[in-house]
Amino acid sequence: HAKAFSEARILHRDVSAGNILIVRTTKDEKVVTSGLLNDWDLSKDIDIKEVRQADRTGTWQFMSARLLAHRSKIHEVQDDLESFLHVLLY
C-alpha cells in the first residue's frame, strides 16, 4: 500500500480482510511471511480531488468512520490506514 501510494500515487479504497492475502514462502530454509493487497478495482488516483459517486464504494465493515459519517468527504490515505486498523482488530 505504501508503494502504491508514494510511487504510483493511487489509493486502494477497499482495504478489507478479504483483500489481504498472507503469503508464506521458504527462503534459505526459513519460512518467510508477507502480505499481498489484492482487488484494486476501486482504486483511485490521489490527484483526483472530487467525489465521483454519490454512494460510497468499498467494504463497509472496514471503512473509516469519517467516510461513513460524511458521504461528501474525499477518500484519503488516512482512510485506507484506518481500514488496515479495522482489519487488524477483526
Jmol script that loads the backbone (N, CA, C; Angstrom):
load data "model"
ATOM      1  N   HIS A   1       0.831  -1.190   0.000  1.00  0.00           N
ATOM      2  CA  HIS A   1       0.000   0.000   0.000  1.00  0.00           C
ATOM      3  C   HIS A   1       0.872   1.249   0.000  1.00  0.00           C
ATOM      4  N   ALA A   2       1.922   1.233   0.774  1.00  0.00           N
ATOM      5  CA  ALA A   2       2.789   2.411   0.846  1.00  0.00           C
ATOM      6  C   ALA A   2       3.432   2.711  -0.503  1.00  0.00           C
ATOM      7  N   LYS A   3       3.890   1.684  -1.196  1.00  0.00           N
ATOM      8  CA  LYS A   3       4.498   1.894  -2.514  1.00  0.00           C
ATOM      9  C   LYS A   3       3.471   2.360  -3.539  1.00  0.00           C
ATOM     10  N   ALA A   4       2.281   1.791  -3.491  1.00  0.00           N
ATOM     11  CA  ALA A   4       1.230   2.206  -4.423  1.00  0.00           C
ATOM     12  C   ALA A   4       0.897   3.679  -4.206  1.00  0.00           C
ATOM     13  N   PHE A   5       0.867   4.096  -2.941  1.00  0.00           N
ATOM     14  CA  PHE A   5       0.548   5.495  -2.628  1.00  0.00           C
ATOM     15  C   PHE A   5       1.696   6.424  -3.014  1.00  0.00           C
ATOM     16  N   SER A   6       2.912   6.088  -2.623  1.00  0.00           N
ATOM     17  CA  SER A   6       4.034   7.013  -2.841  1.00  0.00           C
ATOM     18  C   SER A   6       4.592   6.967  -4.264  1.00  0.00           C
ATOM     19  N   GLU A   7       4.625   5.793  -4.886  1.00  0.00           N
ATOM     20  CA  GLU A   7       5.236   5.695  -6.210  1.00  0.00           C
ATOM     21  C   GLU A   7       4.220   5.767  -7.353  1.00  0.00           C
ATOM     22  N   ALA A   8       3.107   5.071  -7.234  1.00  0.00           N
ATOM     23  CA  ALA A   8       2.098   5.076  -8.299  1.00  0.00           C
ATOM     24  C   ALA A   8       1.031   6.142  -8.070  1.00  0.00           C
ATOM     25  N   ARG A   9       0.994   6.709  -6.846  1.00  0.00           N
ATOM     26  CA  ARG A   9       0.055   7.773  -6.483  1.00  0.00           C
ATOM     27  C   ARG A   9      -1.401   7.330  -6.608  1.00  0.00           C
ATOM     28  N   ILE A  10      -1.683   6.122  -6.092  1.00  0.00           N
ATOM     29  CA  ILE A  10      -3.063   5.642  -6.069  1.00  0.00           C
ATOM     30  C   ILE A  10      -3.433   5.164  -4.667  1.00  0.00           C
ATOM     31  N   LEU A  11      -4.722   5.244  -4.366  1.00  0.00           N
ATOM     32  CA  LEU A  11      -5.282   4.720  -3.122  1.00  0.00           C
ATOM     33  C   LEU A  11      -6.068   3.460  -3.436  1.00  0.00           C
ATOM     34  N   HIS A  12      -5.999   2.485  -2.566  1.00  0.00           N
ATOM     35  CA  HIS A  12      -6.730   1.237  -2.780  1.00  0.00           C
ATOM     36  C   HIS A  12      -8.231   1.443  -2.621  1.00  0.00           C
ATOM     37  N   ARG A  13      -8.666   2.070  -1.557  1.00  0.00           N
ATOM     38  CA  ARG A  13     -10.050   2.438  -1.236  1.00  0.00           C
ATOM     39  C   ARG A  13     -10.973   1.269  -0.888  1.00  0.00           C
ATOM     40  N   ASP A  14     -10.440   0.054  -0.773  1.00  0.00           N
ATOM     41  CA  ASP A  14     -11.269  -1.084  -0.345  1.00  0.00           C
ATOM     42  C   ASP A  14     -10.435  -2.061   0.477  1.00  0.00           C
ATOM     43  N   VAL A  15      -9.677  -1.532   1.437  1.00  0.00           N
ATOM     44  CA  VAL A  15      -8.871  -2.387   2.312  1.00  0.00           C
ATOM     45  C   VAL A  15      -9.824  -3.153   3.217  1.00  0.00           C
ATOM     46  N   SER A  16      -9.771  -4.476   3.150  1.00  0.00           N
ATOM     47  CA  SER A  16     -10.636  -5.321   3.978  1.00  0.00           C
ATOM     48  C   SER A  16      -9.945  -6.656   4.208  1.00  0.00           C
ATOM     49  N   ALA A  17     -10.485  -7.441   5.110  1.00  0.00           N
ATOM     50  CA  ALA A  17      -9.895  -8.746   5.418  1.00  0.00           C
ATOM     51  C   ALA A  17      -9.872  -9.648   4.189  1.00  0.00           C
ATOM     52  N   GLY A  18     -10.864  -9.532   3.332  1.00  0.00           N
ATOM     53  CA  GLY A  18     -10.922 -10.353   2.137  1.00  0.00           C
ATOM     54  C   GLY A  18      -9.973  -9.929   1.035  1.00  0.00           C
ATOM     55  N   ASN A  19      -9.392  -8.728   1.158  1.00  0.00           N
ATOM     56  CA  ASN A  19      -8.496  -8.224   0.125  1.00  0.00           C
ATOM     57  C   ASN A  19      -7.029  -8.254   0.526  1.00  0.00           C
ATOM     58  N   ILE A  20      -6.735  -8.903   1.635  1.00  0.00           N
ATOM     59  CA  ILE A  20      -5.345  -9.061   2.068  1.00  0.00           C
ATOM     60  C   ILE A  20      -5.023 -10.550   2.073  1.00  0.00           C
ATOM     61  N   LEU A  21      -4.030 -10.913   1.282  1.00  0.00           N
ATOM     62  CA  LEU A  21      -3.593 -12.308   1.227  1.00  0.00           C
ATOM     63  C   LEU A  21      -2.310 -12.451   2.031  1.00  0.00           C
ATOM     64  N   ILE A  22      -2.211 -13.500   2.823  1.00  0.00           N
ATOM     65  CA  ILE A  22      -0.996 -13.799   3.566  1.00  0.00           C
ATOM     66  C   ILE A  22      -0.250 -14.870   2.773  1.00  0.00           C
ATOM     67  N   VAL A  23       0.987 -14.559   2.399  1.00  0.00           N
ATOM     68  CA  VAL A  23       1.790 -15.442   1.559  1.00  0.00           C
ATOM     69  C   VAL A  23       2.955 -15.976   2.387  1.00  0.00           C
ATOM     70  N   ARG A  24       3.075 -17.281   2.431  1.00  0.00           N
ATOM     71  CA  ARG A  24       4.195 -17.914   3.134  1.00  0.00           C
ATOM     72  C   ARG A  24       5.071 -18.641   2.122  1.00  0.00           C
ATOM     73  N   THR A  25       6.347 -18.309   2.114  1.00  0.00           N
ATOM     74  CA  THR A  25       7.299 -18.949   1.218  1.00  0.00           C
ATOM     75  C   THR A  25       8.499 -19.421   2.013  1.00  0.00           C
ATOM     76  N   THR A  26       9.290 -20.262   1.412  1.00  0.00           N
ATOM     77  CA  THR A  26      10.513 -20.749   2.042  1.00  0.00           C
ATOM     78  C   THR A  26      11.705 -20.155   1.315  1.00  0.00           C
ATOM     79  N   LYS A  27      12.608 -19.544   2.080  1.00  0.00           N
ATOM     80  CA  LYS A  27      13.805 -18.944   1.514  1.00  0.00           C
ATOM     81  C   LYS A  27      14.976 -19.286   2.416  1.00  0.00           C
ATOM     82  N   ASP A  28      15.966 -19.943   1.862  1.00  0.00           N
ATOM     83  CA  ASP A  28      17.144 -20.361   2.632  1.00  0.00           C
ATOM     84  C   ASP A  28      16.744 -21.151   3.874  1.00  0.00           C
ATOM     85  N   GLU A  29      15.815 -22.078   3.714  1.00  0.00           N
ATOM     86  CA  GLU A  29      15.311 -22.957   4.769  1.00  0.00           C
ATOM     87  C   GLU A  29      14.575 -22.213   5.891  1.00  0.00           C
ATOM     88  N   LYS A  30      14.159 -20.995   5.631  1.00  0.00           N
ATOM     89  CA  LYS A  30      13.378 -20.226   6.594  1.00  0.00           C
ATOM     90  C   LYS A  30      12.024 -19.919   5.979  1.00  0.00           C
ATOM     91  N   VAL A  31      10.993 -19.939   6.809  1.00  0.00           N
ATOM     92  CA  VAL A  31       9.660 -19.575   6.341  1.00  0.00           C
ATOM     93  C   VAL A  31       9.524 -18.055   6.403  1.00  0.00           C
ATOM     94  N   VAL A  32       9.182 -17.460   5.268  1.00  0.00           N
ATOM     95  CA  VAL A  32       9.027 -16.014   5.162  1.00  0.00           C
ATOM     96  C   VAL A  32       7.549 -15.723   4.928  1.00  0.00           C
ATOM     97  N   THR A  33       6.974 -14.850   5.735  1.00  0.00           N
ATOM     98  CA  THR A  33       5.573 -14.482   5.619  1.00  0.00           C
ATOM     99  C   THR A  33       5.477 -13.027   5.157  1.00  0.00           C
ATOM    100  N   SER A  34       4.643 -12.797   4.176  1.00  0.00           N
ATOM    101  CA  SER A  34       4.419 -11.438   3.699  1.00  0.00           C
ATOM    102  C   SER A  34       2.953 -11.273   3.323  1.00  0.00           C
ATOM    103  N   GLY A  35       2.542 -10.042   3.157  1.00  0.00           N
ATOM    104  CA  GLY A  35       1.161  -9.758   2.791  1.00  0.00           C
ATOM    105  C   GLY A  35       1.068  -9.252   1.367  1.00  0.00           C
ATOM    106  N   LEU A  36      -0.069  -9.510   0.757  1.00  0.00           N
ATOM    107  CA  LEU A  36      -0.320  -9.052  -0.605  1.00  0.00           C
ATOM    108  C   LEU A  36      -1.707  -8.438  -0.648  1.00  0.00           C
ATOM    109  N   LEU A  37      -1.779  -7.179  -1.043  1.00  0.00           N
ATOM    110  CA  LEU A  37      -3.060  -6.476  -1.141  1.00  0.00           C
ATOM    111  C   LEU A  37      -3.600  -6.670  -2.552  1.00  0.00           C
ATOM    112  N   ASN A  38      -4.781  -7.274  -2.659  1.00  0.00           N
ATOM    113  CA  ASN A  38      -5.346  -7.531  -3.981  1.00  0.00           C
ATOM    114  C   ASN A  38      -6.669  -6.794  -4.169  1.00  0.00           C
ATOM    115  N   ASP A  39      -7.292  -6.986  -5.307  1.00  0.00           N
ATOM    116  CA  ASP A  39      -8.592  -6.398  -5.661  1.00  0.00           C
ATOM    117  C   ASP A  39      -8.508  -4.871  -5.720  1.00  0.00           C
ATOM    118  N   TRP A  40      -7.824  -4.384  -6.730  1.00  0.00           N
ATOM    119  CA  TRP A  40      -7.590  -2.951  -6.907  1.00  0.00           C
ATOM    120  C   TRP A  40      -8.651  -2.305  -7.805  1.00  0.00           C
ATOM    121  N   ASP A  41      -9.800  -2.952  -7.969  1.00  0.00           N
ATOM    122  CA  ASP A  41     -10.854  -2.444  -8.852  1.00  0.00           C
ATOM    123  C   ASP A  41     -11.357  -1.058  -8.454  1.00  0.00           C
ATOM    124  N   LEU A  42     -11.367  -0.739  -7.184  1.00  0.00           N
ATOM    125  CA  LEU A  42     -11.906   0.535  -6.704  1.00  0.00           C
ATOM    126  C   LEU A  42     -10.827   1.587  -6.454  1.00  0.00           C
ATOM    127  N   SER A  43      -9.590   1.288  -6.849  1.00  0.00           N
ATOM    128  CA  SER A  43      -8.503   2.230  -6.597  1.00  0.00           C
ATOM    129  C   SER A  43      -8.712   3.525  -7.379  1.00  0.00           C
ATOM    130  N   LYS A  44      -8.036   4.581  -6.897  1.00  0.00           N
ATOM    131  CA  LYS A  44      -8.239   5.904  -7.483  1.00  0.00           C
ATOM    132  C   LYS A  44      -6.938   6.696  -7.408  1.00  0.00           C
ATOM    133  N   ASP A  45      -6.665   7.458  -8.429  1.00  0.00           N
ATOM    134  CA  ASP A  45      -5.519   8.351  -8.469  1.00  0.00           C
ATOM    135  C   ASP A  45      -5.674   9.397  -7.357  1.00  0.00           C
ATOM    136  N   ILE A  46      -4.614   9.637  -6.587  1.00  0.00           N
ATOM    137  CA  ILE A  46      -4.717  10.574  -5.457  1.00  0.00           C
ATOM    138  C   ILE A  46      -4.847  12.021  -5.903  1.00  0.00           C
ATOM    139  N   ASP A  47      -4.558  12.315  -7.160  1.00  0.00           N
ATOM    140  CA  ASP A  47      -4.673  13.685  -7.653  1.00  0.00           C
ATOM    141  C   ASP A  47      -6.107  14.058  -8.017  1.00  0.00           C
ATOM    142  N   ILE A  48      -7.006  13.075  -8.097  1.00  0.00           N
ATOM    143  CA  ILE A  48      -8.417  13.358  -8.358  1.00  0.00           C
ATOM    144  C   ILE A  48      -9.054  13.744  -7.029  1.00  0.00           C
ATOM    145  N   LYS A  49      -9.502  14.970  -6.918  1.00  0.00           N
ATOM    146  CA  LYS A  49      -9.957  15.506  -5.630  1.00  0.00           C
ATOM    147  C   LYS A  49     -11.473  15.578  -5.469  1.00  0.00           C
ATOM    148  N   GLU A  50     -12.223  15.246  -6.486  1.00  0.00           N
ATOM    149  CA  GLU A  50     -13.669  15.312  -6.332  1.00  0.00           C
ATOM    150  C   GLU A  50     -14.260  13.925  -6.090  1.00  0.00           C
ATOM    151  N   VAL A  51     -15.423  13.904  -5.450  1.00  0.00           N
ATOM    152  CA  VAL A  51     -16.150  12.655  -5.235  1.00  0.00           C
ATOM    153  C   VAL A  51     -16.853  12.329  -6.546  1.00  0.00           C
ATOM    154  N   ARG A  52     -16.601  11.130  -7.081  1.00  0.00           N
ATOM    155  CA  ARG A  52     -17.168  10.776  -8.378  1.00  0.00           C
ATOM    156  C   ARG A  52     -18.488  10.042  -8.257  1.00  0.00           C
ATOM    157  N   GLN A  53     -18.812   9.544  -7.085  1.00  0.00           N
ATOM    158  CA  GLN A  53     -20.039   8.785  -6.907  1.00  0.00           C
ATOM    159  C   GLN A  53     -20.778   9.308  -5.679  1.00  0.00           C
ATOM    160  N   ALA A  54     -22.098   9.262  -5.732  1.00  0.00           N
ATOM    161  CA  ALA A  54     -22.888   9.689  -4.577  1.00  0.00           C
ATOM    162  C   ALA A  54     -22.797   8.670  -3.454  1.00  0.00           C
ATOM    163  N   ASP A  55     -22.700   7.401  -3.795  1.00  0.00           N
ATOM    164  CA  ASP A  55     -22.604   6.335  -2.797  1.00  0.00           C
ATOM    165  C   ASP A  55     -21.148   5.955  -2.565  1.00  0.00           C
ATOM    166  N   ARG A  56     -20.861   5.506  -1.362  1.00  0.00           N
ATOM    167  CA  ARG A  56     -19.521   5.027  -1.027  1.00  0.00           C
ATOM    168  C   ARG A  56     -19.288   3.656  -1.635  1.00  0.00           C
ATOM    169  N   THR A  57     -18.046   3.433  -2.039  1.00  0.00           N
ATOM    170  CA  THR A  57     -17.654   2.112  -2.519  1.00  0.00           C
ATOM    171  C   THR A  57     -16.705   1.508  -1.507  1.00  0.00           C
ATOM    172  N   GLY A  58     -16.668   0.211  -1.442  1.00  0.00           N
ATOM    173  CA  GLY A  58     -15.774  -0.470  -0.517  1.00  0.00           C
ATOM    174  C   GLY A  58     -16.546  -1.365   0.430  1.00  0.00           C
ATOM    175  N   THR A  59     -15.817  -1.987   1.320  1.00  0.00           N
ATOM    176  CA  THR A  59     -16.398  -2.904   2.298  1.00  0.00           C
ATOM    177  C   THR A  59     -16.726  -2.108   3.559  1.00  0.00           C
ATOM    178  N   TRP A  60     -18.012  -1.931   3.828  1.00  0.00           N
ATOM    179  CA  TRP A  60     -18.481  -1.053   4.902  1.00  0.00           C
ATOM    180  C   TRP A  60     -17.929  -1.427   6.274  1.00  0.00           C
ATOM    181  N   GLN A  61     -17.758  -2.711   6.558  1.00  0.00           N
ATOM    182  CA  GLN A  61     -17.292  -3.133   7.884  1.00  0.00           C
ATOM    183  C   GLN A  61     -15.882  -2.628   8.184  1.00  0.00           C
ATOM    184  N   PHE A  62     -15.096  -2.330   7.156  1.00  0.00           N
ATOM    185  CA  PHE A  62     -13.710  -1.920   7.357  1.00  0.00           C
ATOM    186  C   PHE A  62     -13.464  -0.465   6.940  1.00  0.00           C
ATOM    187  N   MET A  63     -14.500   0.249   6.579  1.00  0.00           N
ATOM    188  CA  MET A  63     -14.374   1.624   6.115  1.00  0.00           C
ATOM    189  C   MET A  63     -14.131   2.573   7.291  1.00  0.00           C
ATOM    190  N   SER A  64     -13.447   3.674   7.024  1.00  0.00           N
ATOM    191  CA  SER A  64     -13.153   4.631   8.096  1.00  0.00           C
ATOM    192  C   SER A  64     -14.438   5.298   8.591  1.00  0.00           C
ATOM    193  N   ALA A  65     -14.428   5.647   9.855  1.00  0.00           N
ATOM    194  CA  ALA A  65     -15.591   6.292  10.470  1.00  0.00           C
ATOM    195  C   ALA A  65     -15.897   7.629   9.798  1.00  0.00           C
ATOM    196  N   ARG A  66     -14.878   8.354   9.393  1.00  0.00           N
ATOM    197  CA  ARG A  66     -15.055   9.655   8.748  1.00  0.00           C
ATOM    198  C   ARG A  66     -15.809   9.518   7.432  1.00  0.00           C
ATOM    199  N   LEU A  67     -15.467   8.505   6.642  1.00  0.00           N
ATOM    200  CA  LEU A  67     -16.158   8.311   5.368  1.00  0.00           C
ATOM    201  C   LEU A  67     -17.596   7.848   5.566  1.00  0.00           C
ATOM    202  N   LEU A  68     -17.815   7.039   6.574  1.00  0.00           N
ATOM    203  CA  LEU A  68     -19.178   6.570   6.841  1.00  0.00           C
ATOM    204  C   LEU A  68     -20.078   7.702   7.341  1.00  0.00           C
ATOM    205  N   ALA A  69     -19.503   8.617   8.107  1.00  0.00           N
ATOM    206  CA  ALA A  69     -20.289   9.696   8.686  1.00  0.00           C
ATOM    207  C   ALA A  69     -20.538  10.842   7.712  1.00  0.00           C
ATOM    208  N   HIS A  70     -19.634  11.026   6.756  1.00  0.00           N
ATOM    209  CA  HIS A  70     -19.725  12.166   5.844  1.00  0.00           C
ATOM    210  C   HIS A  70     -19.609  11.687   4.399  1.00  0.00           C
ATOM    211  N   ARG A  71     -20.736  11.537   3.740  1.00  0.00           N
ATOM    212  CA  ARG A  71     -20.767  10.993   2.383  1.00  0.00           C
ATOM    213  C   ARG A  71     -20.039  11.867   1.369  1.00  0.00           C
ATOM    214  N   SER A  72     -19.913  13.154   1.629  1.00  0.00           N
ATOM    215  CA  SER A  72     -19.291  14.052   0.654  1.00  0.00           C
ATOM    216  C   SER A  72     -17.773  14.153   0.815  1.00  0.00           C
ATOM    217  N   LYS A  73     -17.212  13.525   1.825  1.00  0.00           N
ATOM    218  CA  LYS A  73     -15.775  13.596   2.055  1.00  0.00           C
ATOM    219  C   LYS A  73     -15.021  12.801   0.991  1.00  0.00           C
ATOM    220  N   ILE A  74     -13.837  13.287   0.644  1.00  0.00           N
ATOM    221  CA  ILE A  74     -12.978  12.616  -0.322  1.00  0.00           C
ATOM    222  C   ILE A  74     -12.165  11.546   0.393  1.00  0.00           C
ATOM    223  N   HIS A  75     -12.023  10.387  -0.231  1.00  0.00           N
ATOM    224  CA  HIS A  75     -11.241   9.282   0.326  1.00  0.00           C
ATOM    225  C   HIS A  75      -9.764   9.672   0.301  1.00  0.00           C
ATOM    226  N   GLU A  76      -9.111   9.620   1.462  1.00  0.00           N
ATOM    227  CA  GLU A  76      -7.707   9.995   1.582  1.00  0.00           C
ATOM    228  C   GLU A  76      -6.914   8.839   2.175  1.00  0.00           C
ATOM    229  N   VAL A  77      -5.593   9.014   2.215  1.00  0.00           N
ATOM    230  CA  VAL A  77      -4.727   7.932   2.676  1.00  0.00           C
ATOM    231  C   VAL A  77      -5.048   7.536   4.114  1.00  0.00           C
ATOM    232  N   GLN A  78      -5.418   8.478   4.976  1.00  0.00           N
ATOM    233  CA  GLN A  78      -5.732   8.134   6.364  1.00  0.00           C
ATOM    234  C   GLN A  78      -6.959   7.223   6.459  1.00  0.00           C
ATOM    235  N   ASP A  79      -7.841   7.299   5.473  1.00  0.00           N
ATOM    236  CA  ASP A  79      -8.999   6.409   5.463  1.00  0.00           C
ATOM    237  C   ASP A  79      -8.570   4.966   5.180  1.00  0.00           C
ATOM    238  N   ASP A  80      -7.640   4.783   4.245  1.00  0.00           N
ATOM    239  CA  ASP A  80      -7.101   3.445   3.988  1.00  0.00           C
ATOM    240  C   ASP A  80      -6.351   2.917   5.210  1.00  0.00           C
ATOM    241  N   LEU A  81      -5.586   3.789   5.863  1.00  0.00           N
ATOM    242  CA  LEU A  81      -4.827   3.362   7.043  1.00  0.00           C
ATOM    243  C   LEU A  81      -5.761   2.947   8.178  1.00  0.00           C
ATOM    244  N   GLU A  82      -6.862   3.668   8.358  1.00  0.00           N
ATOM    245  CA  GLU A  82      -7.836   3.270   9.374  1.00  0.00           C
ATOM    246  C   GLU A  82      -8.448   1.916   9.013  1.00  0.00           C
ATOM    247  N   SER A  83      -8.660   1.669   7.730  1.00  0.00           N
ATOM    248  CA  SER A  83      -9.191   0.371   7.300  1.00  0.00           C
ATOM    249  C   SER A  83      -8.235  -0.757   7.669  1.00  0.00           C
ATOM    250  N   PHE A  84      -6.924  -0.523   7.540  1.00  0.00           N
ATOM    251  CA  PHE A  84      -5.948  -1.529   7.964  1.00  0.00           C
ATOM    252  C   PHE A  84      -6.079  -1.811   9.462  1.00  0.00           C
ATOM    253  N   LEU A  85      -6.321  -0.770  10.253  1.00  0.00           N
ATOM    254  CA  LEU A  85      -6.520  -0.947  11.695  1.00  0.00           C
ATOM    255  C   LEU A  85      -7.763  -1.816  11.957  1.00  0.00           C
ATOM    256  N   HIS A  86      -8.841  -1.553  11.234  1.00  0.00           N
ATOM    257  CA  HIS A  86     -10.061  -2.350  11.407  1.00  0.00           C
ATOM    258  C   HIS A  86      -9.820  -3.823  11.041  1.00  0.00           C
ATOM    259  N   VAL A  87      -9.026  -4.049   9.992  1.00  0.00           N
ATOM    260  CA  VAL A  87      -8.681  -5.429   9.606  1.00  0.00           C
ATOM    261  C   VAL A  87      -7.873  -6.091  10.716  1.00  0.00           C
ATOM    262  N   LEU A  88      -6.909  -5.379  11.258  1.00  0.00           N
ATOM    263  CA  LEU A  88      -6.088  -5.933  12.337  1.00  0.00           C
ATOM    264  C   LEU A  88      -6.928  -6.280  13.556  1.00  0.00           C
ATOM    265  N   LEU A  89      -7.860  -5.407  13.920  1.00  0.00           N
ATOM    266  CA  LEU A  89      -8.734  -5.681  15.066  1.00  0.00           C
ATOM    267  C   LEU A  89      -9.686  -6.830  14.790  1.00  0.00           C
ATOM    268  N   TYR A  90     -10.110  -6.967  13.538  1.00  0.00           N
ATOM    269  CA  TYR A  90     -11.009  -8.064  13.135  1.00  0.00           C
ATOM    270  C   TYR A  90     -10.330  -9.398  13.290  1.00  0.00           C
TER     271      TYR A  90
END
end "model"
wireframe off; spacefill off
backbone 0.3
color backbone group
